[in-house]
Amino acid sequence: MVDRLTADRPTIVTADAGGATSTIEAEVLIGTDGSGGICKRAIPQTERRDFFVEYPFAWFGILCEAPPSAPELIYAHSERGFALISQRNDHIQRMYFQCDPDQDPSRWSDEQIWDELQRRIDGPDGLQLQQGPIFDKTVLRFLSYVCEPMRYGNVFLAGDAGHTVPPTGAKGLNLALADVRVLSEALISWASAGSRELLDRYSATALERVWRSQNFSYWMTSFHRRPDSGAFEHKRQLGELDAVVSSRHGSAYLAEAYTGWPATTREPGDR
């Protein structure tokens, strides 16, 4: 349990296997306890806003022993749904295809999985996936979430404790590292110079990048096939993809957003 969030010394109360409790006091408490953690939930609901979107699809993910199928990531949009072909190293590959959130991965054979993945990426280039033994199967649900504020009293949230993104834009770890970078500079300024200015601005500074990344992740996720989408939506998505890849500015935005933005030095609210 975390307590006394607005006090000069917030506390963490722990209990061992025998039920004996211990209390830890700190001048600053950093909540990095993940999306299911207790730190954000300790912020009173009257002081906290939870923004979230749950998507009507998931990713069926596998890890397999195989060489890479392509030198780069493949994002595939098809009438059967989305697929992602990614690499771990020369011997292990990670691949996904869009599925129902309630899909049971144990009901799929390796042959069925490879057949579905291949059908998702079939196209004029004739690419054939490099297949191999599948040693992990999982269904990954999609959720976008942001907690505001990311600072309450002397408790500061970072990483998944304050926000989650769907994996489509590859922003989860990047955002966590960005949070820590901003927070570390604020803590150093406070510890070395006694200034709390950067600590007071932490939430606003971090949320600027968080919402920018949420927008990009949501946009990348919009290329999935929704259960209620029809032929018009499918054609519209293809038109949007064509506009991105055929435009120098569209391609530049995708590259910049995917690889990440530089640290900002502007004041929160400046435009």
N, C-alpha and C positions, 0 to 999 in steps of 0.2 A: 504494500500500500504506500502511496505517496501522499503527503499531508503538508499543511501549512505552506501552500504554494506561494502566497503573497507575503510570507514572513521573511525576515532577514536571513533565516536559516531554514529552508524547507527540509523535510525529513522523509526518509525511506524506512518503512517498518517491514522487517522480514521475519519469517518463522522457519525454524528447522524441522526436521522430520519428527521430532518429539513434541513439537508445539511451542517450544521456547522462542520468545520473540527478541529481536534486537532492533535498535533504532540508530540510524545513521543520519547525522546532520551535515549539511553542506551549504556553502554560500550560494552556489549555483547548481541546479539540477538539470542535466541534459537528458531528455527523453528520446532514446534511440531504441525503443523496445518493439518496433515493428508495427504492422497494421493492426494486429490484435492486442497491442499493449495497453497498459493501464494509465500511462501518463496523460494522454490526451483526454481520456475519460474522467480524469481527476479535475479537469477544468470545468467549472460549473456550467450547466447547460444554458444558463442565462447569459453567460459570457462567451459561449462558443457557438460557432455555426459550422455545420457539417454539410458540405456540398458533395454530392455523389451522383453518378450515373451507372446503372448496371445494364450491361449489354445482353441482347437476346441470343448470343452465340458464345462459343468458347473455342479454344484450340486443342486439338488432339495432338499431343507432342510425343515424339519418340527420340531415343538415342540409339544409334546403331554403329556397328563396326563396319566401316566402309571408307573408301577413299572419297575425296570431295567430288561432287557432281559438276561443279562449276567453280571458276576462280573467284567469283563474287557472290554475294547474297542474291537470291531470287525471290522477289515478291510476285506472286502469280494471282491474277484476277481471272476467274473463269465462271461459266454459268453454273458450275457445281459448287462454287464458293472459293474462298481465299486459300492460298497455300504459301508457306515460307520454307525455302531450302537454305539452311545456313551451315556453317562449318565450325567445328571445334578445333580439329588439328588434322594431320594427314591420315589419321586412322579412325577418329570418332566424329560423327556428324549428328547434328540436331535438326529435325524437320518437324513441321506442323501442318495440319490442315484444319480448316474451319469445321466445327461440328456443333451439335446441340449441347447445351451445358450439362444435361443429364445423361450424356452418353457414357456407357460403361466400357472402359478400354479393354477389360478382360474378355469381352465378347468378340474382339477383333483378332483374327489370325494375322500372322506376318504377311501372308500372301494378299489378304484383303487390304491391309494397310498400304503395301507397295503399289497395288493396283489403283487405289484411290489417289495416292500422291501422284502417280504418273499421269492419271487422267486430268488432274488439276493443272499440270504444267505442260501438257501436250500442246504443241503449236507448230508454226511453220518452220522453226529452227530445228525440229526433230530431236531435241534434247532427250536423252535417256538417263534416268537416275542410276547412280552407282548403288547397288543394293548390297546388303549384308545382314548379319544376325542382329535382330532388335533386342536390346537388353533392358529397355525401360520404356514404359507407356504411361502417359498421364493425361488428364483433361484439365486444362487451365482456364478457369473462369475469368471473365473480363469485368473490371470495375475501375472507374475513375473516381477519385476521392481527394478532397482537400479539407483540412481543418483550419479554420481561421478563428483567432490568431494562432500563430505558431510560437508565440511567447505569452505566458501569463504569469505575472509576478516574477519569481526567480526560477521558473521552469521554462525550458526552451525545447521545442520539438525539432527533430532532424530526421531526414530520410522517410521511410515508410510509416513512421510514427505520426507524421504530419500530412502525408499525401501518398497516394498510389496512382499509377498510370497503367493502362493496358500495355502489353509488351510490344505492340506494333511499332512504336517509335523508338524503342530501345532507350528509354529515358530514366528508368527506375534508379539504377546505380549512379548514373550521371547526376541526377538531381540530389541524391544523398551526398555525393562528394561536394557538390556546389554548396549545399547547406552547411556542411562542415567547414568549408573554406571561409564562408562569410562569418560563421560563428567563431571560428578560431581567431580571426582577425579582431573580432569584437572582444573576445576574452583576453587576448594579449594587450589590447588597448586599455582595458579595465585593470588588468593585473599590473601593468608596467607604469601606466600614467594616471590610474585612478578615474579615468573617464568612462562613464556608462553610456555615452552618446551612441556608439555603435550597437551596444546591447539593446538600447531602447529602439533602435531602427531595425533590429534583426528581422522581425516578422515581415515588415513591409518590404525590406530588401530581398529576402528569400522568396516571398510570394510573387514578386515580379517575374522571376524566372519560372517558378512553379506554374503559374497560369499560362505563361507563354508555352511551356512544354506540354501542359494539359491540352492546349489548343492544337498543337502539332500532333500529339498522340491521338486525339479525337479525330483529326482530319485523316491521318493515316488509317485509322480504324474504319472510317466511313467507306472504304473500298471493299468491305465485306458484303456478302449477300445477306440481307435481312429477310426473316421469314415472310414478311408482308410486302417485299419489294417485287415489282413486276418488270416487264420488258423495258418500260420507259426508264426506270431507275438504273437498270443494267447498262443501257445505252448512254445515259447521262454520265455514269461513272467512267465509261470508256472515253467519252468526250473530255472529261476533266483530266484523265490521265494523259490523253493526247496533248492537251493544252500545257501540261507540265513539262513533258519531255520534248516538245517541239519549240518551247520558248526558252531563250537563254536566261531570262529573268526568272521564269518558273523553275527551271532546273537549278539556278543559283539559290533560290529560296529553299528548295528541298535539300540541297547539299549543306547549306548553312545551318538549317534547323536540325538536320540529322546528326551532323558532327558536333553541334553545340555552339552556343554563343559565347563571346568573350565576357569576362567579368565586367559588370557595369559600374561606372563611377558616378552616374547621375543620381541626384537626390530622388527619393521616392516621390512619385507624382509628377516629376518633370516629363515633358514630352518634346 
